């Protein structure tokens, strides 16, 4: 009996650790996003605000996928994690790309 209960507990702990890791990465990226958003609103830069809204939507999609991960069938967890990892990488790359454009635009103005 102990083995039957420890497998789900181990998987829950593994999923929790994964979720915490992803949330930390997303939170770090969100902090950058918040800084850019404040600067864009200060400058009333509509193009940047629109781009930031798109990035915020991406963050919300990652949050939704993390919530769905808790309900994912064990057989599909690896695929769901790979999908989330790809979304997080894309999100972080988009923020880095936005940061480069934002800094370039700020320097030219």
C-alpha positions in Angstrom: 0.0 0.0 0.0 2.8 2.5 0.8 4.2 2.2 -2.7 0.8 2.9 -4.3 0.4 6.1 -2.3 4.0 7.3 -2.6 3.9 7.3 -6.4 1.1 9.9 -6.7 2.7 11.9 -3.8 6.1 11.9 -5.6 4.4 13.0 -8.9 2.5 15.7 -7.0 5.7 16.9 -5.5 7.4 16.8 -8.9 4.6 18.8 -10.5 4.6 21.3 -7.6 8.4 21.8 -8.0 7.9 22.3 -11.8 5.1 24.7 -11.3 7.1 26.7 -8.8 10.0 26.9 -11.2 7.8 28.1 -14.1 6.0 30.6 -11.9 9.4 32.0 -10.8 10.5 32.4 -14.4 7.2 34.0 -15.4 7.2 36.3 -12.4 10.7 37.5 -13.2 9.6 38.2 -16.8 6.4 39.8 -15.6 8.5 42.2 -13.4 10.3 43.4 -16.5 7.0 43.7 -18.3 5.6 45.9 -15.5 8.6 48.2 -15.7 8.3 48.6 -19.4 4.5 49.2 -19.1 5.0 52.0 -16.5 7.5 53.7 -18.8 5.3 53.3 -21.9 2.3 54.7 -20.1 4.4 57.6 -18.8 5.4 58.4 -22.4 1.8 57.6 -23.7 3.4 55.3 -26.2 0.4 53.4 -27.7 2.4 51.0 -29.8 4.4 49.8 -26.8 1.3 49.6 -24.7 -0.4 47.4 -27.3 2.7 45.2 -27.5 2.7 44.9 -23.7 -0.9 43.9 -23.7 -0.1 41.1 -26.1 2.7 40.0 -23.8 0.4 40.1 -20.8 -2.0 37.8 -22.7 0.8 35.4 -23.3 1.6 35.4 -19.5 -2.1 34.7 -18.8 -2.0 31.8 -21.2 1.0 30.3 -19.4 -0.8 30.7 -16.1 -3.8 28.9 -17.5 -1.7 26.0 -18.8 -0.1 25.7 -15.4 -3.5 25.4 -13.8 -4.5 22.8 -16.4 -1.4 20.8 -15.7 -2.8 19.9 -12.3 -5.7 18.2 -14.1 -3.6 16.6 -16.8 -3.7 12.8 -17.2 -0.4 11.3 -16.1 0.2 10.0 -19.6 0.1 13.6 -21.0 2.1 15.4 -18.3 5.4 15.3 -20.2 3.8 16.7 -23.3 2.1 19.4 -21.3 5.4 20.4 -19.6 7.1 20.6 -23.0 4.4 22.8 -24.2 4.6 25.1 -21.2 8.4 25.2 -21.4 8.1 26.3 -25.1 5.6 28.9 -24.1 7.8 30.3 -21.3 10.8 30.4 -23.6 8.8 32.2 -26.3 7.4 34.6 -23.7 10.9 35.4 -22.2 12.3 35.8 -25.8 9.5 38.2 -26.7 10.1 40.3 -23.6 13.9 40.4 -24.4 13.0 41.4 -28.0 10.6 44.0 -26.7 13.2 45.4 -24.3 15.7 45.8 -27.2 13.2 47.6 -29.3 12.0 49.7 -26.4 15.5 50.8 -25.4 16.3 51.6 -29.1 13.2 53.7 -29.4 13.8 55.4 -26.1 17.4 56.3 -27.1 16.2 57.8 -30.4 13.5 60.0 -28.9 
